[in-house]
Amino acid sequence: MPSKFECFQDGCNFMVRADSDDEVVHLVQEHAQFTHDLTLDDETIAAEIEHG
Ligand SMILES: [Zn+2]
């Protein structure tokens, strides 16, 4: 089942879908760092991941 994450920052349309939570977490961390200058920890991202 794919893992999906939608960025929760205002005005951001970033969405990522991957085969595993680990991959999504990695991609979201890169996005948050480069786009929002934010460091998100694994738990914060994992809590927002949707499956389906
Ligand atoms: Zn974003």
mmCIF file of the protein (N, C-alpha, C, O) and its ligand, coordinates in Angstrom:
data_MODEL
# 
_entry.id   MODEL 
# 
loop_
_entity.id 
_entity.type 
_entity.pdbx_number_of_molecules 
1 polymer     1 
2 non-polymer 1 
# 
_entity_poly.entity_id                      1 
_entity_poly.type                           'polypeptide(L)' 
_entity_poly.nstd_linkage                   no 
_entity_poly.nstd_monomer                   no 
_entity_poly.pdbx_seq_one_letter_code       MPSKFECFQDGCNFMVRADSDDEVVHLVQEHAQFTHDLTLDDETIAAEIEHG 
_entity_poly.pdbx_seq_one_letter_code_can   MPSKFECFQDGCNFMVRADSDDEVVHLVQEHAQFTHDLTLDDETIAAEIEHG 
_entity_poly.pdbx_strand_id                 A 
# 
loop_
_entity_poly_seq.entity_id 
_entity_poly_seq.num 
_entity_poly_seq.mon_id 
_entity_poly_seq.hetero 
1 1  MET n 
1 2  PRO n 
1 3  SER n 
1 4  LYS n 
1 5  PHE n 
1 6  GLU n 
1 7  CYS n 
1 8  PHE n 
1 9  GLN n 
1 10 ASP n 
1 11 GLY n 
1 12 CYS n 
1 13 ASN n 
1 14 PHE n 
1 15 MET n 
1 16 VAL n 
1 17 ARG n 
1 18 ALA n 
1 19 ASP n 
1 20 SER n 
1 21 ASP n 
1 22 ASP n 
1 23 GLU n 
1 24 VAL n 
1 25 VAL n 
1 26 HIS n 
1 27 LEU n 
1 28 VAL n 
1 29 GLN n 
1 30 GLU n 
1 31 HIS n 
1 32 ALA n 
1 33 GLN n 
1 34 PHE n 
1 35 THR n 
1 36 HIS n 
1 37 ASP n 
1 38 LEU n 
1 39 THR n 
1 40 LEU n 
1 41 ASP n 
1 42 ASP n 
1 43 GLU n 
1 44 THR n 
1 45 ILE n 
1 46 ALA n 
1 47 ALA n 
1 48 GLU n 
1 49 ILE n 
1 50 GLU n 
1 51 HIS n 
1 52 GLY n 
# 
loop_
_struct_asym.id 
_struct_asym.entity_id 
A 1 
B 2 
# 
loop_
_chem_comp.id 
_chem_comp.type 
_chem_comp.mon_nstd_flag 
ALA 'L-peptide linking' y 
ARG 'L-peptide linking' y 
ASN 'L-peptide linking' y 
ASP 'L-peptide linking' y 
CYS 'L-peptide linking' y 
GLN 'L-peptide linking' y 
GLU 'L-peptide linking' y 
GLY 'peptide linking'   y 
HIS 'L-peptide linking' y 
ILE 'L-peptide linking' y 
LEU 'L-peptide linking' y 
LYS 'L-peptide linking' y 
MET 'L-peptide linking' y 
PHE 'L-peptide linking' y 
PRO 'L-peptide linking' y 
SER 'L-peptide linking' y 
THR 'L-peptide linking' y 
VAL 'L-peptide linking' y 
ZN  non-polymer         . 
# 
_pdbx_entity_nonpoly.entity_id   2 
_pdbx_entity_nonpoly.name        ? 
_pdbx_entity_nonpoly.comp_id     ZN 
# 
_pdbx_nonpoly_scheme.asym_id         B 
_pdbx_nonpoly_scheme.entity_id       2 
_pdbx_nonpoly_scheme.mon_id          ZN 
_pdbx_nonpoly_scheme.ndb_seq_num     1 
_pdbx_nonpoly_scheme.pdb_seq_num     101 
_pdbx_nonpoly_scheme.auth_seq_num    101 
_pdbx_nonpoly_scheme.pdb_mon_id      ZN 
_pdbx_nonpoly_scheme.auth_mon_id     ZN 
_pdbx_nonpoly_scheme.pdb_strand_id   A 
_pdbx_nonpoly_scheme.pdb_ins_code    . 
# 
loop_
_atom_site.group_PDB 
_atom_site.id 
_atom_site.type_symbol 
_atom_site.label_atom_id 
_atom_site.label_alt_id 
_atom_site.label_comp_id 
_atom_site.label_asym_id 
_atom_site.label_entity_id 
_atom_site.label_seq_id 
_atom_site.pdbx_PDB_ins_code 
_atom_site.Cartn_x 
_atom_site.Cartn_y 
_atom_site.Cartn_z 
_atom_site.occupancy 
_atom_site.B_iso_or_equiv 
_atom_site.pdbx_formal_charge 
_atom_site.auth_seq_id 
_atom_site.auth_comp_id 
_atom_site.auth_asym_id 
_atom_site.auth_atom_id 
_atom_site.pdbx_PDB_model_num 
ATOM   1   N  N  . MET A 1 1  ? 0.848  -1.193 0.000  1.00 0.00 ? 1   MET A N  1 
ATOM   2   C  CA . MET A 1 1  ? 0.000  0.000  0.000  1.00 0.00 ? 1   MET A CA 1 
ATOM   3   C  C  . MET A 1 1  ? 0.891  1.252  0.000  1.00 0.00 ? 1   MET A C  1 
ATOM   4   O  O  . MET A 1 1  ? 1.779  1.372  0.844  1.00 0.00 ? 1   MET A O  1 
ATOM   5   N  N  . PRO A 1 2  ? 0.669  2.165  -0.916 1.00 0.00 ? 2   PRO A N  1 
ATOM   6   C  CA . PRO A 1 2  ? 1.547  3.342  -0.981 1.00 0.00 ? 2   PRO A CA 1 
ATOM   7   C  C  . PRO A 1 2  ? 1.350  4.276  0.211  1.00 0.00 ? 2   PRO A C  1 
ATOM   8   O  O  . PRO A 1 2  ? 0.283  4.326  0.824  1.00 0.00 ? 2   PRO A O  1 
ATOM   9   N  N  . SER A 1 3  ? 2.394  4.998  0.510  1.00 0.00 ? 3   SER A N  1 
ATOM   10  C  CA . SER A 1 3  ? 2.362  6.012  1.571  1.00 0.00 ? 3   SER A CA 1 
ATOM   11  C  C  . SER A 1 3  ? 2.291  7.385  0.923  1.00 0.00 ? 3   SER A C  1 
ATOM   12  O  O  . SER A 1 3  ? 2.961  7.647  -0.076 1.00 0.00 ? 3   SER A O  1 
ATOM   13  N  N  . LYS A 1 4  ? 1.479  8.255  1.497  1.00 0.00 ? 4   LYS A N  1 
ATOM   14  C  CA . LYS A 1 4  ? 1.268  9.561  0.905  1.00 0.00 ? 4   LYS A CA 1 
ATOM   15  C  C  . LYS A 1 4  ? 1.377  10.649 1.958  1.00 0.00 ? 4   LYS A C  1 
ATOM   16  O  O  . LYS A 1 4  ? 0.953  10.478 3.101  1.00 0.00 ? 4   LYS A O  1 
ATOM   17  N  N  . PHE A 1 5  ? 1.952  11.766 1.552  1.00 0.00 ? 5   PHE A N  1 
ATOM   18  C  CA . PHE A 1 5  ? 2.090  12.894 2.472  1.00 0.00 ? 5   PHE A CA 1 
ATOM   19  C  C  . PHE A 1 5  ? 1.788  14.181 1.732  1.00 0.00 ? 5   PHE A C  1 
ATOM   20  O  O  . PHE A 1 5  ? 2.297  14.411 0.635  1.00 0.00 ? 5   PHE A O  1 
ATOM   21  N  N  . GLU A 1 6  ? 0.958  15.021 2.336  1.00 0.00 ? 6   GLU A N  1 
ATOM   22  C  CA . GLU A 1 6  ? 0.700  16.344 1.785  1.00 0.00 ? 6   GLU A CA 1 
ATOM   23  C  C  . GLU A 1 6  ? 1.258  17.380 2.740  1.00 0.00 ? 6   GLU A C  1 
ATOM   24  O  O  . GLU A 1 6  ? 0.997  17.341 3.943  1.00 0.00 ? 6   GLU A O  1 
ATOM   25  N  N  . CYS A 1 7  ? 2.032  18.311 2.190  1.00 0.00 ? 7   CYS A N  1 
ATOM   26  C  CA . CYS A 1 7  ? 2.660  19.335 3.021  1.00 0.00 ? 7   CYS A CA 1 
ATOM   27  C  C  . CYS A 1 7  ? 1.594  20.184 3.718  1.00 0.00 ? 7   CYS A C  1 
ATOM   28  O  O  . CYS A 1 7  ? 0.602  20.583 3.108  1.00 0.00 ? 7   CYS A O  1 
ATOM   29  N  N  . PHE A 1 8  ? 1.820  20.452 5.012  1.00 0.00 ? 8   PHE A N  1 
ATOM   30  C  CA . PHE A 1 8  ? 0.828  21.195 5.801  1.00 0.00 ? 8   PHE A CA 1 
ATOM   31  C  C  . PHE A 1 8  ? 1.173  22.670 5.943  1.00 0.00 ? 8   PHE A C  1 
ATOM   32  O  O  . PHE A 1 8  ? 0.518  23.393 6.694  1.00 0.00 ? 8   PHE A O  1 
ATOM   33  N  N  . GLN A 1 9  ? 2.211  23.126 5.216  1.00 0.00 ? 9   GLN A N  1 
ATOM   34  C  CA . GLN A 1 9  ? 2.551  24.543 5.272  1.00 0.00 ? 9   GLN A CA 1 
ATOM   35  C  C  . GLN A 1 9  ? 1.581  25.348 4.409  1.00 0.00 ? 9   GLN A C  1 
ATOM   36  O  O  . GLN A 1 9  ? 1.192  24.905 3.328  1.00 0.00 ? 9   GLN A O  1 
ATOM   37  N  N  . ASP A 1 10 ? 1.192  26.531 4.888  1.00 0.00 ? 10  ASP A N  1 
ATOM   38  C  CA . ASP A 1 10 ? 0.267  27.386 4.142  1.00 0.00 ? 10  ASP A CA 1 
ATOM   39  C  C  . ASP A 1 10 ? 0.790  27.685 2.743  1.00 0.00 ? 10  ASP A C  1 
ATOM   40  O  O  . ASP A 1 10 ? 1.949  28.061 2.567  1.00 0.00 ? 10  ASP A O  1 
ATOM   41  N  N  . GLY A 1 11 ? -0.077 27.514 1.757  1.00 0.00 ? 11  GLY A N  1 
ATOM   42  C  CA . GLY A 1 11 ? 0.272  27.896 0.398  1.00 0.00 ? 11  GLY A CA 1 
ATOM   43  C  C  . GLY A 1 11 ? 1.178  26.925 -0.321 1.00 0.00 ? 11  GLY A C  1 
ATOM   44  O  O  . GLY A 1 11 ? 1.614  27.210 -1.437 1.00 0.00 ? 11  GLY A O  1 
ATOM   45  N  N  . CYS A 1 12 ? 1.473  25.797 0.273  1.00 0.00 ? 12  CYS A N  1 
ATOM   46  C  CA . CYS A 1 12 ? 2.361  24.819 -0.356 1.00 0.00 ? 12  CYS A CA 1 
ATOM   47  C  C  . CYS A 1 12 ? 1.551  23.660 -0.905 1.00 0.00 ? 12  CYS A C  1 
ATOM   48  O  O  . CYS A 1 12 ? 0.723  23.080 -0.203 1.00 0.00 ? 12  CYS A O  1 
ATOM   49  N  N  . ASN A 1 13 ? 1.797  23.323 -2.174 1.00 0.00 ? 13  ASN A N  1 
ATOM   50  C  CA . ASN A 1 13 ? 1.053  22.238 -2.820 1.00 0.00 ? 13  ASN A CA 1 
ATOM   51  C  C  . ASN A 1 13 ? 1.823  20.929 -2.874 1.00 0.00 ? 13  ASN A C  1 
ATOM   52  O  O  . ASN A 1 13 ? 1.408  19.981 -3.541 1.00 0.00 ? 13  ASN A O  1 
ATOM   53  N  N  . PHE A 1 14 ? 2.941  20.883 -2.172 1.00 0.00 ? 14  PHE A N  1 
ATOM   54  C  CA . PHE A 1 14 ? 3.789  19.692 -2.249 1.00 0.00 ? 14  PHE A CA 1 
ATOM   55  C  C  . PHE A 1 14 ? 3.048  18.444 -1.776 1.00 0.00 ? 14  PHE A C  1 
ATOM   56  O  O  . PHE A 1 14 ? 2.419  18.436 -0.718 1.00 0.00 ? 14  PHE A O  1 
ATOM   57  N  N  . MET A 1 15 ? 3.140  17.398 -2.584 1.00 0.00 ? 15  MET A N  1 
ATOM   58  C  CA . MET A 1 15 ? 2.569  16.107 -2.215 1.00 0.00 ? 15  MET A CA 1 
ATOM   59  C  C  . MET A 1 15 ? 3.519  15.034 -2.696 1.00 0.00 ? 15  MET A C  1 
ATOM   60  O  O  . MET A 1 15 ? 4.061  15.125 -3.797 1.00 0.00 ? 15  MET A O  1 
ATOM   61  N  N  . VAL A 1 16 ? 3.722  14.025 -1.883 1.00 0.00 ? 16  VAL A N  1 
ATOM   62  C  CA . VAL A 1 16 ? 4.627  12.952 -2.275 1.00 0.00 ? 16  VAL A CA 1 
ATOM   63  C  C  . VAL A 1 16 ? 3.974  11.609 -1.966 1.00 0.00 ? 16  VAL A C  1 
ATOM   64  O  O  . VAL A 1 16 ? 3.276  11.442 -0.966 1.00 0.00 ? 16  VAL A O  1 
ATOM   65  N  N  . ARG A 1 17 ? 4.229  10.656 -2.867 1.00 0.00 ? 17  ARG A N  1 
ATOM   66  C  CA . ARG A 1 17 ? 3.699  9.314  -2.696 1.00 0.00 ? 17  ARG A CA 1 
ATOM   67  C  C  . ARG A 1 17 ? 4.839  8.339  -2.985 1.00 0.00 ? 17  ARG A C  1 
ATOM   68  O  O  . ARG A 1 17 ? 5.561  8.490  -3.970 1.00 0.00 ? 17  ARG A O  1 
ATOM   69  N  N  . ALA A 1 18 ? 4.991  7.353  -2.128 1.00 0.00 ? 18  ALA A N  1 
ATOM   70  C  CA . ALA A 1 18 ? 6.068  6.373  -2.326 1.00 0.00 ? 18  ALA A CA 1 
ATOM   71  C  C  . ALA A 1 18 ? 5.626  5.032  -1.767 1.00 0.00 ? 18  ALA A C  1 
ATOM   72  O  O  . ALA A 1 18 ? 4.561  4.912  -1.160 1.00 0.00 ? 18  ALA A O  1 
ATOM   73  N  N  . ASP A 1 19 ? 6.466  4.025  -1.984 1.00 0.00 ? 19  ASP A N  1 
ATOM   74  C  CA . ASP A 1 19 ? 6.097  2.670  -1.587 1.00 0.00 ? 19  ASP A CA 1 
ATOM   75  C  C  . ASP A 1 19 ? 6.279  2.403  -0.104 1.00 0.00 ? 19  ASP A C  1 
ATOM   76  O  O  . ASP A 1 19 ? 5.714  1.451  0.435  1.00 0.00 ? 19  ASP A O  1 
ATOM   77  N  N  . SER A 1 20 ? 7.067  3.242  0.558  1.00 0.00 ? 20  SER A N  1 
ATOM   78  C  CA . SER A 1 20 ? 7.315  2.987  1.978  1.00 0.00 ? 20  SER A CA 1 
ATOM   79  C  C  . SER A 1 20 ? 7.316  4.290  2.768  1.00 0.00 ? 20  SER A C  1 
ATOM   80  O  O  . SER A 1 20 ? 7.606  5.360  2.232  1.00 0.00 ? 20  SER A O  1 
ATOM   81  N  N  . ASP A 1 21 ? 6.988  4.179  4.049  1.00 0.00 ? 21  ASP A N  1 
ATOM   82  C  CA . ASP A 1 21 ? 7.021  5.343  4.929  1.00 0.00 ? 21  ASP A CA 1 
ATOM   83  C  C  . ASP A 1 21 ? 8.424  5.946  4.976  1.00 0.00 ? 21  ASP A C  1 
ATOM   84  O  O  . ASP A 1 21 ? 8.581  7.167  4.971  1.00 0.00 ? 21  ASP A O  1 
ATOM   85  N  N  . ASP A 1 22 ? 9.435  5.091  5.020  1.00 0.00 ? 22  ASP A N  1 
ATOM   86  C  CA . ASP A 1 22 ? 10.809 5.579  5.108  1.00 0.00 ? 22  ASP A CA 1 
ATOM   87  C  C  . ASP A 1 22 ? 11.155 6.491  3.944  1.00 0.00 ? 22  ASP A C  1 
ATOM   88  O  O  . ASP A 1 22 ? 11.800 7.526  4.115  1.00 0.00 ? 22  ASP A O  1 
ATOM   89  N  N  . GLU A 1 23 ? 10.716 6.090  2.757  1.00 0.00 ? 23  GLU A N  1 
ATOM   90  C  CA . GLU A 1 23 ? 11.024 6.880  1.572  1.00 0.00 ? 23  GLU A CA 1 
ATOM   91  C  C  . GLU A 1 23 ? 10.298 8.229  1.629  1.00 0.00 ? 23  GLU A C  1 
ATOM   92  O  O  . GLU A 1 23 ? 10.872 9.271  1.315  1.00 0.00 ? 23  GLU A O  1 
ATOM   93  N  N  . VAL A 1 24 ? 9.033  8.187  2.034  1.00 0.00 ? 24  VAL A N  1 
ATOM   94  C  CA . VAL A 1 24 ? 8.267  9.431  2.158  1.00 0.00 ? 24  VAL A CA 1 
ATOM   95  C  C  . VAL A 1 24 ? 8.920  10.347 3.187  1.00 0.00 ? 24  VAL A C  1 
ATOM   96  O  O  . VAL A 1 24 ? 9.081  11.542 2.938  1.00 0.00 ? 24  VAL A O  1 
ATOM   97  N  N  . VAL A 1 25 ? 9.287  9.812  4.310  1.00 0.00 ? 25  VAL A N  1 
ATOM   98  C  CA . VAL A 1 25 ? 9.921  10.620 5.357  1.00 0.00 ? 25  VAL A CA 1 
ATOM   99  C  C  . VAL A 1 25 ? 11.170 11.308 4.815  1.00 0.00 ? 25  VAL A C  1 
ATOM   100 O  O  . VAL A 1 25 ? 11.397 12.494 5.054  1.00 0.00 ? 25  VAL A O  1 
ATOM   101 N  N  . HIS A 1 26 ? 11.967 10.549 4.088  1.00 0.00 ? 26  HIS A N  1 
ATOM   102 C  CA . HIS A 1 26 ? 13.200 11.106 3.524  1.00 0.00 ? 26  HIS A CA 1 
ATOM   103 C  C  . HIS A 1 26 ? 12.900 12.239 2.545  1.00 0.00 ? 26  HIS A C  1 
ATOM   104 O  O  . HIS A 1 26 ? 13.527 13.297 2.607  1.00 0.00 ? 26  HIS A O  1 
ATOM   105 N  N  . LEU A 1 27 ? 11.950 12.022 1.650  1.00 0.00 ? 27  LEU A N  1 
ATOM   106 C  CA . LEU A 1 27 ? 11.615 13.031 0.642  1.00 0.00 ? 27  LEU A CA 1 
ATOM   107 C  C  . LEU A 1 27 ? 11.011 14.278 1.285  1.00 0.00 ? 27  LEU A C  1 
ATOM   108 O  O  . LEU A 1 27 ? 11.295 15.400 0.864  1.00 0.00 ? 27  LEU A O  1 
ATOM   109 N  N  . VAL A 1 28 ? 10.185 14.079 2.296  1.00 0.00 ? 28  VAL A N  1 
ATOM   110 C  CA . VAL A 1 28 ? 9.560  15.214 2.969  1.00 0.00 ? 28  VAL A CA 1 
ATOM   111 C  C  . VAL A 1 28 ? 10.600 16.018 3.739  1.00 0.00 ? 28  VAL A C  1 
ATOM   112 O  O  . VAL A 1 28 ? 10.542 17.248 3.765  1.00 0.00 ? 28  VAL A O  1 
ATOM   113 N  N  . GLN A 1 29 ? 11.542 15.334 4.361  1.00 0.00 ? 29  GLN A N  1 
ATOM   114 C  CA . GLN A 1 29 ? 12.602 16.056 5.076  1.00 0.00 ? 29  GLN A CA 1 
ATOM   115 C  C  . GLN A 1 29 ? 13.394 16.932 4.120  1.00 0.00 ? 29  GLN A C  1 
ATOM   116 O  O  . GLN A 1 29 ? 13.720 18.072 4.450  1.00 0.00 ? 29  GLN A O  1 
ATOM   117 N  N  . GLU A 1 30 ? 13.705 16.416 2.943  1.00 0.00 ? 30  GLU A N  1 
ATOM   118 C  CA . GLU A 1 30 ? 14.415 17.225 1.944  1.00 0.00 ? 30  GLU A CA 1 
ATOM   119 C  C  . GLU A 1 30 ? 13.574 18.419 1.512  1.00 0.00 ? 30  GLU A C  1 
ATOM   120 O  O  . GLU A 1 30 ? 14.075 19.540 1.423  1.00 0.00 ? 30  GLU A O  1 
ATOM   121 N  N  . HIS A 1 31 ? 12.286 18.172 1.242  1.00 0.00 ? 31  HIS A N  1 
ATOM   122 C  CA . HIS A 1 31 ? 11.385 19.248 0.831  1.00 0.00 ? 31  HIS A CA 1 
ATOM   123 C  C  . HIS A 1 31 ? 11.296 20.333 1.903  1.00 0.00 ? 31  HIS A C  1 
ATOM   124 O  O  . HIS A 1 31 ? 11.412 21.522 1.604  1.00 0.00 ? 31  HIS A O  1 
ATOM   125 N  N  . ALA A 1 32 ? 11.093 19.920 3.140  1.00 0.00 ? 32  ALA A N  1 
ATOM   126 C  CA . ALA A 1 32 ? 10.943 20.880 4.242  1.00 0.00 ? 32  ALA A CA 1 
ATOM   127 C  C  . ALA A 1 32 ? 12.204 21.716 4.408  1.00 0.00 ? 32  ALA A C  1 
ATOM   128 O  O  . ALA A 1 32 ? 12.144 22.921 4.652  1.00 0.00 ? 32  ALA A O  1 
ATOM   129 N  N  . GLN A 1 33 ? 13.339 21.056 4.270  1.00 0.00 ? 33  GLN A N  1 
ATOM   130 C  CA . GLN A 1 33 ? 14.614 21.752 4.432  1.00 0.00 ? 33  GLN A CA 1 
ATOM   131 C  C  . GLN A 1 33 ? 14.831 22.798 3.343  1.00 0.00 ? 33  GLN A C  1 
ATOM   132 O  O  . GLN A 1 33 ? 15.149 23.953 3.626  1.00 0.00 ? 33  GLN A O  1 
ATOM   133 N  N  . PHE A 1 34 ? 14.653 22.375 2.099  1.00 0.00 ? 34  PHE A N  1 
ATOM   134 C  CA . PHE A 1 34 ? 14.962 23.256 0.972  1.00 0.00 ? 34  PHE A CA 1 
ATOM   135 C  C  . PHE A 1 34 ? 13.891 24.314 0.752  1.00 0.00 ? 34  PHE A C  1 
ATOM   136 O  O  . PHE A 1 34 ? 14.210 25.463 0.448  1.00 0.00 ? 34  PHE A O  1 
ATOM   137 N  N  . THR A 1 35 ? 12.630 23.938 0.902  1.00 0.00 ? 35  THR A N  1 
ATOM   138 C  CA . THR A 1 35 ? 11.542 24.854 0.565  1.00 0.00 ? 35  THR A CA 1 
ATOM   139 C  C  . THR A 1 35 ? 11.142 25.733 1.736  1.00 0.00 ? 35  THR A C  1 
ATOM   140 O  O  . THR A 1 35 ? 10.831 26.910 1.553  1.00 0.00 ? 35  THR A O  1 
ATOM   141 N  N  . HIS A 1 36 ? 11.148 25.174 2.928  1.00 0.00 ? 36  HIS A N  1 
ATOM   142 C  CA . HIS A 1 36 ? 10.638 25.915 4.092  1.00 0.00 ? 36  HIS A CA 1 
ATOM   143 C  C  . HIS A 1 36 ? 11.713 26.214 5.130  1.00 0.00 ? 36  HIS A C  1 
ATOM   144 O  O  . HIS A 1 36 ? 11.439 26.870 6.135  1.00 0.00 ? 36  HIS A O  1 
ATOM   145 N  N  . ASP A 1 37 ? 12.920 25.744 4.899  1.00 0.00 ? 37  ASP A N  1 
ATOM   146 C  CA . ASP A 1 37 ? 13.999 25.897 5.864  1.00 0.00 ? 37  ASP A CA 1 
ATOM   147 C  C  . ASP A 1 37 ? 13.593 25.352 7.241  1.00 0.00 ? 37  ASP A C  1 
ATOM   148 O  O  . ASP A 1 37 ? 13.881 25.940 8.284  1.00 0.00 ? 37  ASP A O  1 
ATOM   149 N  N  . LEU A 1 38 ? 12.918 24.214 7.191  1.00 0.00 ? 38  LEU A N  1 
ATOM   150 C  CA . LEU A 1 38 ? 12.431 23.557 8.405  1.00 0.00 ? 38  LEU A CA 1 
ATOM   151 C  C  . LEU A 1 38 ? 13.083 22.194 8.562  1.00 0.00 ? 38  LEU A C  1 
ATOM   152 O  O  . LEU A 1 38 ? 13.331 21.501 7.575  1.00 0.00 ? 38  LEU A O  1 
ATOM   153 N  N  . THR A 1 39 ? 13.358 21.812 9.797  1.00 0.00 ? 39  THR A N  1 
ATOM   154 C  CA . THR A 1 39 ? 13.804 20.451 10.056 1.00 0.00 ? 39  THR A CA 1 
ATOM   155 C  C  . THR A 1 39 ? 12.678 19.710 10.767 1.00 0.00 ? 39  THR A C  1 
ATOM   156 O  O  . THR A 1 39 ? 12.309 20.048 11.891 1.00 0.00 ? 39  THR A O  1 
ATOM   157 N  N  . LEU A 1 40 ? 12.141 18.702 10.099 1.00 0.00 ? 40  LEU A N  1 
ATOM   158 C  CA . LEU A 1 40 ? 11.055 17.910 10.682 1.00 0.00 ? 40  LEU A CA 1 
ATOM   159 C  C  . LEU A 1 40 ? 11.609 16.572 11.146 1.00 0.00 ? 40  LEU A C  1 
ATOM   160 O  O  . LEU A 1 40 ? 12.412 15.950 10.451 1.00 0.00 ? 40  LEU A O  1 
ATOM   161 N  N  . ASP A 1 41 ? 11.182 16.134 12.314 1.00 0.00 ? 41  ASP A N  1 
ATOM   162 C  CA . ASP A 1 41 ? 11.657 14.821 12.745 1.00 0.00 ? 41  ASP A CA 1 
ATOM   163 C  C  . ASP A 1 41 ? 10.752 13.710 12.196 1.00 0.00 ? 41  ASP A C  1 
ATOM   164 O  O  . ASP A 1 41 ? 9.627  13.953 11.761 1.00 0.00 ? 41  ASP A O  1 
ATOM   165 N  N  . ASP A 1 42 ? 11.274 12.513 12.232 1.00 0.00 ? 42  ASP A N  1 
ATOM   166 C  CA . ASP A 1 42 ? 10.593 11.372 11.620 1.00 0.00 ? 42  ASP A CA 1 
ATOM   167 C  C  . ASP A 1 42 ? 9.173  11.191 12.147 1.00 0.00 ? 42  ASP A C  1 
ATOM   168 O  O  . ASP A 1 42 ? 8.252  10.888 11.387 1.00 0.00 ? 42  ASP A O  1 
ATOM   169 N  N  . GLU A 1 43 ? 9.004  11.381 13.461 1.00 0.00 ? 43  GLU A N  1 
ATOM   170 C  CA . GLU A 1 43 ? 7.695  11.137 14.077 1.00 0.00 ? 43  GLU A CA 1 
ATOM   171 C  C  . GLU A 1 43 ? 6.656  12.134 13.587 1.00 0.00 ? 43  GLU A C  1 
ATOM   172 O  O  . GLU A 1 43 ? 5.498  11.783 13.361 1.00 0.00 ? 43  GLU A O  1 
ATOM   173 N  N  . THR A 1 44 ? 7.083  13.381 13.427 1.00 0.00 ? 44  THR A N  1 
ATOM   174 C  CA . THR A 1 44 ? 6.165  14.423 12.954 1.00 0.00 ? 44  THR A CA 1 
ATOM   175 C  C  . THR A 1 44 ? 5.652  14.089 11.558 1.00 0.00 ? 44  THR A C  1 
ATOM   176 O  O  . THR A 1 44 ? 4.465  14.237 11.269 1.00 0.00 ? 44  THR A O  1 
ATOM   177 N  N  . ILE A 1 45 ? 6.547  13.645 10.711 1.00 0.00 ? 45  ILE A N  1 
ATOM   178 C  CA . ILE A 1 45 ? 6.156  13.301 9.336  1.00 0.00 ? 45  ILE A CA 1 
ATOM   179 C  C  . ILE A 1 45 ? 5.321  12.022 9.330  1.00 0.00 ? 45  ILE A C  1 
ATOM   180 O  O  . ILE A 1 45 ? 4.290  11.955 8.660  1.00 0.00 ? 45  ILE A O  1 
ATOM   181 N  N  . ALA A 1 46 ? 5.755  11.032 10.059 1.00 0.00 ? 46  ALA A N  1 
ATOM   182 C  CA . ALA A 1 46 ? 5.046  9.747  10.083 1.00 0.00 ? 46  ALA A CA 1 
ATOM   183 C  C  . ALA A 1 46 ? 3.603  9.921  10.535 1.00 0.00 ? 46  ALA A C  1 
ATOM   184 O  O  . ALA A 1 46 ? 2.707  9.226  10.057 1.00 0.00 ? 46  ALA A O  1 
ATOM   185 N  N  . ALA A 1 47 ? 3.381  10.856 11.461 1.00 0.00 ? 47  ALA A N  1 
ATOM   186 C  CA . ALA A 1 47 ? 2.039  11.095 11.977 1.00 0.00 ? 47  ALA A CA 1 
ATOM   187 C  C  . ALA A 1 47 ? 1.106  11.649 10.905 1.00 0.00 ? 47  ALA A C  1 
ATOM   188 O  O  . ALA A 1 47 ? -0.114 11.527 11.020 1.00 0.00 ? 47  ALA A O  1 
ATOM   189 N  N  . GLU A 1 48 ? 1.674  12.257 9.863  1.00 0.00 ? 48  GLU A N  1 
ATOM   190 C  CA . GLU A 1 48 ? 0.874  12.879 8.805  1.00 0.00 ? 48  GLU A CA 1 
ATOM   191 C  C  . GLU A 1 48 ? 0.751  11.997 7.563  1.00 0.00 ? 48  GLU A C  1 
ATOM   192 O  O  . GLU A 1 48 ? 0.039  12.348 6.623  1.00 0.00 ? 48  GLU A O  1 
ATOM   193 N  N  . ILE A 1 49 ? 1.426  10.879 7.553  1.00 0.00 ? 49  ILE A N  1 
ATOM   194 C  CA . ILE A 1 49 ? 1.389  10.004 6.370  1.00 0.00 ? 49  ILE A CA 1 
ATOM   195 C  C  . ILE A 1 49 ? 0.050  9.285  6.284  1.00 0.00 ? 49  ILE A C  1 
ATOM   196 O  O  . ILE A 1 49 ? -0.460 8.759  7.274  1.00 0.00 ? 49  ILE A O  1 
ATOM   197 N  N  . GLU A 1 50 ? -0.503 9.275  5.084  1.00 0.00 ? 50  GLU A N  1 
ATOM   198 C  CA . GLU A 1 50 ? -1.742 8.539  4.817  1.00 0.00 ? 50  GLU A CA 1 
ATOM   199 C  C  . GLU A 1 50 ? -1.405 7.314  3.990  1.00 0.00 ? 50  GLU A C  1 
ATOM   200 O  O  . GLU A 1 50 ? -0.466 7.325  3.194  1.00 0.00 ? 50  GLU A O  1 
ATOM   201 N  N  . HIS A 1 51 ? -2.177 6.260  4.184  1.00 0.00 ? 51  HIS A N  1 
ATOM   202 C  CA . HIS A 1 51 ? -1.970 5.026  3.418  1.00 0.00 ? 51  HIS A CA 1 
ATOM   203 C  C  . HIS A 1 51 ? -3.196 4.735  2.559  1.00 0.00 ? 51  HIS A C  1 
ATOM   204 O  O  . HIS A 1 51 ? -4.332 4.751  3.034  1.00 0.00 ? 51  HIS A O  1 
ATOM   205 N  N  . GLY A 1 52 ? -2.938 4.475  1.316  1.00 0.00 ? 52  GLY A N  1 
ATOM   206 C  CA . GLY A 1 52 ? -4.063 4.121  0.455  1.00 0.00 ? 52  GLY A CA 1 
ATOM   207 C  C  . GLY A 1 52 ? -3.939 4.708  -0.932 1.00 0.00 ? 52  GLY A C  1 
ATOM   208 O  O  . GLY A 1 52 ? -4.813 4.496  -1.772 1.00 0.00 ? 52  GLY A O  1 
HETATM 209 ZN ZN . ZN  B 2 .  ? 5.864  22.363 1.609  1.00 0.00 2 101 ZN  A ZN 1 
# 
